[in-house]
Amino acid sequence: MARLKEGVDYFPLDVNTDRKFKLVEAKFGVIGFGILIKIYQFIYAEHGYYCEWDDDTALIMAAENSSGKCQITLQDVQDIVREAVARDIFDAEMLEKYGILTSKGIQRRYIEMTKRRERVDVINDYLLIDIPENRDNVYRNGENVYRKPKNVYSNAQSKVKESKVKESKAVVDAAAVPQELIDIYQNNISRNFITPKELDNLEFWSERVESDVIEWAIGEAVEHGAPNWSYIKKILENHYNAGRTTLDAVKNASRSFKNGADKAPSVFNDSGKDYDEIEKIIRSKMQ
């Protein structure tokens, strides 16, 4: 399944490197400079603002950059990284605590380079910088950095009637939409990077029904030729208003509709109906 892109395809490199880089190069020669650039490439391509670092990664780095008479050893790479950490090219605490290589400069460049993306996910514990207030596409551990108050849906936005709402035992943190559910929605509905608005929709319903129910509703929308949020939302509302918040309850109700237990017009009882007729039912129910 496709996932949100993390890395970037390029990164800026100043013509004149700063004193820290020059000192590493002075100690280890051009190999020291070259290894640092290779690590930067690895960071920006992998996650964009950090990379995991251990002996195995250092060994691969040494092997991939050795050729002919220029043989780089594991010890060479480890020494270069140790010097870079001592010179504050990489953050010492992040390496010791989390086993990653990163820095404030790397993170600032990454945030700037991804400003046009619809969504950028970052791990809060790894951040060394403050996210600019105008960056509403940045999500820390899945939650928007500058999210509006939790109840962002007005009565006009949500058709769910409070009088019919029943408490659900399947309530989850609004910021913790499973990545698998995001992938399913992206692959079948948005067919692009999921937008903050789309994520808000998933978060809103993840608070009310099991994530399996949302996944099932997505499948129903695709199966009935209506891969759009309006159709999915109507399915979720109908079940939620009836007090069904688990996948078993939803499937049982769906089978009842298909078996003719309920003859009332419904988006679930669409046997023999074409897509246009289903759309008419949806529109009438949304008025």
N, C-alpha and C positions, 0 to 999 in steps of 0.2 A: 504494500500500500504506500501511496505517495505521502510524504511528510513535508512539513513546512521547511523551506530551505533555510539553513542556518548560516553557512559560510558565504563568502563573497568571491567574485571572480578576479578581483585585482585588489591591490592595496598601494597607497602612496609611499614612495621612498624618496626622501630628500636627497638632492645632489650632494649637499654637504652634511655628512653625518655628525652627530653631536660628540662631545668629549668622551662619553661613556663607551660608545662604539669604537672610537679611536684607541682607547686604552686597551680594549679587548683585542683589537687588531695588532696593537703594538706588542702584546704579550704572546699571541698565538699566530701572528702572521695573517695572510689572506685567508687561510683555512678558518681561523676564528671568525672573521667577518662573514665568510661564506656560510658557515654553519648557522650563525645567527639569522641570516637572511632565509635559509632553508626552514628554520624553526618558525619564523614569521609567516612564511608561505603555508606551513602546516597549520598554524593557528587560524589564519584567515580563511583557509579552504575548509577546515574541519568544522569548527563551531563559530568562527568569526571573531570571537573575542577571548578565547582560551583554548588550550589543548591539554589533555591528560599527559602526564609525564612520568615515566618510570624507566627502569633499566632496559626493559624490552624495547621501548620506543627509542631510547638512545642507541641501542644496538642496531635497530633498523635504520636509523638516521646515519650511523657510521657506515653501514654496508652499502646503502643506496648512494652515498656520495664518495665512495672510494673507486678509483679507477687507475689502471696502469701503475705508474710509480707513486701515485698519490694515494697512499693507503691511510685511511682514517680509522682509528681504533675506538672502541667503546670508551676507553679512558680519556681519549682526546675530547670526545663529545661531552662527557661528564665534567671534565675540567673547564671546558668553555662555558657550559651552562652554569657551573658553580661560580665562575668569575662574573658572568652576566648578572647573576642574582646578587652577588656582592656589590656590583656597580649599580644596582637598582634598575637594571634594564628589565628584569622580571621581578615580580613581587615575592619576597622571601616568605611571608606569612601564608600566602596562597599556595605556594609549593609545599610548605611544611604541613599545613593543615588539610589541604584538599588534594595535593598531588597534581596541581595544574600549573601551567605557565601562562601568565597574563600580566598586564600592567595597566596603569591609568591611561597611558597614551594609546595602547592598543584598543582599549575599550572606547575611548573617545572617538577614535577614527572609525571604529565599527558602527557606533551609533550614528555618526554623521553619514557614513556610506549607505546605511539602510533606511534613511529618512523617507524614501519614496515607497518603501514596501508597505503593504497593507497591514502586516503583522510581524512583529519581531519578538521572539520569546527569549528571555534571559533568566538565569538562575540567580536569585536574590543574594545568596551567600557568596557568590563569586564576584559581585559588583564592587568596584573600588571607586566608582564615580557616582555623582547624582545625575539622574536622567533629566534632561531639559523639560520644562513644563509644557512646551508646545509639542512634545512627542507623545501623542495619544495612541500611537500604534505599538508602543512598547509594553509588553506584558511580563511581569515578574512571576515566575512559577505559575503561569496561566492566568494571572489576574492583572488587569490593566493598571498601570502605575497611577494614573489619575482618573480612576473610575468614578462615575457619578454615584450618588447614594444608591444603596443596594436596590431599593424599590424603584427602578427606573421605568417600569411599565405602568402607565396610567390606566384607568378603567377603559378609556377609549381605545387604547392599544391592545388590551387583552379582552377577549370576549368571555373569559371565564367568569361566571357569575358567583359572587361571594356566597350567596345563599346555598349554592350547590357544592361549594368547596368542602372537601373532607380532608382531615389531616392524613398525610402519607408517611409511612414508616421508611420510605425510600428516599428521604431527603438527603441531599449531598451538598457539599460546599459549592457555592456558585462558581468559585474559581477553579474547581477541580473537575472540569469536563474531561472524561477519559480520552486520551489521544486516539484510541481506536474509533470512538464515536466521531471525533473530528475528521479522521481519515475517511470514514464511511460517508459522511456528509459531503466532504470535499470531492470524493471520487464519483459520487452519484448525483449530487445536486449542484454544487457551486462550480465544480470542474475548474477550480483555480485556487489560489491561496484563500483560505477562509477569511472573511472580513470581520472586523470587530462587531458589526451589527449582527452578522450571522452567528458569531460566537455568543453574543448576548442572548439570542433566541435559544440556543442550545443550553446555556446556563440557566435561563429562566425555567425551562421545562425540566432540566435535571434536578431542580429543587422540588419538583412536584411528582415526577414519576421515575421509575427505574430507567436507567440508561438503555436497557434492553428494549423497553417500550418505544423509546425514540428511534432506536435502530430499526425496530419492526415497522414503525410508521414510515420511515424512509423507504424501506423495502416495498411497502404497499404503494407508496406514491410512484415509485419506479415501475412496479408491475402493472399499474393501471394507466401508465403513460402520462402521469402528471408529476414530473420531477420538479416540484416547486414548493416553497415554504408554505404558501397558503393552504395547499392540500394537506401537508404534514400537520400544520397547526390545527386544522379542523378535526383531523383524526384524533389528535392528542386532547383537544378540548372536549370532544364528545365522550371519550372514555373517562377523562378526569372528572367531568361534571357528573358522570354516573358513578363515581367513586372507585373506578378501576385504575390502579397505579402500578400493578405488577404485570409481568408478561403473561403469566398463566391466566389471570383474570381477563386480560385483553383478548387473548387467543380464544378463550372459551366464548366470550361475547361475539367475536367475529364469526366463529363456527355457527353460533346460534342464528346470526343474521343470514349466513349463507344457506343454512338449512331451512330457512323460512319461518323461524320462530317469531320474528318481528317483521311484519309486512310494511311498516312505516318506511317512507323514503329515507335512505341513508347512504352515505358515501361508502359504507361497508357492504351494503347489499346491492352490488352492481352487476350481478349476473345477468347477461343478456343486454346490458346497456353499453352504448358506445361512449367514447371519450367526451363528446360534446354534451351528452346528457348528464354525465357525471359532473362536468363543469357547471352546468345549470343548477344542479343540486347544491354544489359548493357555494355558488354565488347567492342562492336564495337563503342558505343558512347563515351567511356572513352579513346579511343586511340587518 
